[in-house]
Amino acid sequence: MFARKRTTYADGTREVYATITPVNSKIPWLPSELHPGQRAERCPRCGAIGLIPWTLRRDPKSVTPVRTWVCTQCQITEERPEPD
């Protein structure tokens, strides 16, 4: 979250300061919290227990439905085939 920058001047003096790196904001239409009793799995990206099933759709190229999973912490999405 913080990036440290070190500058050395010609006269030998040094200056060290930290800047705050930009943080990505959450996408408003993706879920951002777990409801009590909701089934969740560990997210492969951030490691939090927050990967939840979200939408279900049929893939036109295959017969099996595809479920989109979303992490409530980092909001990564992942598609998995759903058993019938």
C-alpha positions as CSV (number, residue, x, y, z in Angstrom):
1,M,0.0,0.0,0.0
2,F,2.9,2.4,0.7
3,A,5.8,2.9,-1.7
4,R,9.0,4.1,-0.2
5,K,11.1,6.5,-2.3
6,R,14.7,7.3,-1.5
7,T,16.5,10.3,-3.1
8,T,20.2,11.1,-2.7
9,Y,21.3,14.6,-3.6
10,A,24.7,15.6,-5.0
11,D,25.8,17.1,-1.6
12,G,25.2,13.7,0.1
13,T,22.0,14.4,1.8
14,R,19.2,11.9,1.6
15,E,15.4,12.2,1.6
16,V,13.1,9.3,2.3
17,Y,9.3,9.6,2.0
18,A,6.4,7.3,1.4
19,T,3.6,7.7,-1.0
20,I,0.3,5.9,-0.9
21,T,-0.2,3.7,-4.0
22,P,-3.6,3.9,-5.7
23,V,-6.1,1.3,-4.5
24,N,-8.6,-0.2,-6.9
25,S,-12.2,0.6,-5.9
26,K,-14.7,-2.2,-5.8
27,I,-17.0,-2.8,-8.7
28,P,-20.5,-1.8,-7.5
29,W,-22.5,-4.5,-9.3
30,L,-20.4,-7.4,-7.9
31,P,-21.2,-8.7,-4.4
32,S,-18.9,-7.3,-1.7
33,E,-20.1,-9.1,1.5
34,L,-20.9,-12.5,2.7
35,H,-24.4,-13.2,4.1
36,P,-24.7,-15.3,7.2
37,G,-24.7,-19.0,6.4
38,Q,-23.7,-18.4,2.7
39,R,-21.4,-21.1,1.2
40,A,-18.0,-19.7,0.4
41,E,-14.6,-21.1,-0.8
42,R,-11.1,-19.9,-0.5
43,C,-10.1,-17.4,-3.3
44,P,-7.2,-18.5,-5.4
45,R,-6.0,-14.9,-5.8
46,C,-6.2,-13.3,-2.4
47,G,-6.6,-16.3,-0.2
48,A,-9.7,-15.0,1.7
49,I,-12.7,-17.2,2.3
50,G,-15.0,-15.2,0.1
51,L,-15.4,-16.9,-3.3
52,I,-19.2,-17.3,-3.7
53,P,-21.4,-18.6,-6.5
54,W,-23.0,-15.7,-8.3
55,T,-24.6,-16.2,-11.7
56,L,-25.7,-19.2,-13.7
57,R,-25.8,-19.2,-17.5
58,R,-25.9,-21.7,-20.4
59,D,-22.9,-21.7,-22.7
60,P,-24.1,-21.8,-26.3
61,K,-21.2,-24.0,-27.3
62,S,-21.8,-26.7,-24.7
63,V,-24.7,-28.4,-23.0
64,T,-23.6,-27.9,-19.4
65,P,-24.5,-24.7,-17.5
66,V,-21.6,-22.4,-16.4
67,R,-21.6,-20.8,-12.9
68,T,-19.7,-17.5,-12.4
69,W,-18.0,-17.3,-9.0
70,V,-16.9,-14.0,-7.5
71,C,-14.7,-13.1,-4.5
72,T,-16.2,-10.7,-2.1
73,Q,-12.8,-9.3,-1.1
74,C,-10.8,-8.8,-4.4
75,Q,-13.7,-9.2,-6.8
76,I,-12.0,-11.6,-9.2
77,T,-14.5,-13.7,-11.2
78,E,-14.1,-17.3,-12.2
79,E,-16.3,-19.5,-14.4
80,R,-16.8,-23.1,-13.6
81,P,-19.0,-25.8,-15.2
82,E,-22.0,-26.6,-13.1
83,P,-23.2,-30.2,-12.7
84,D,-26.8,-30.8,-13.8
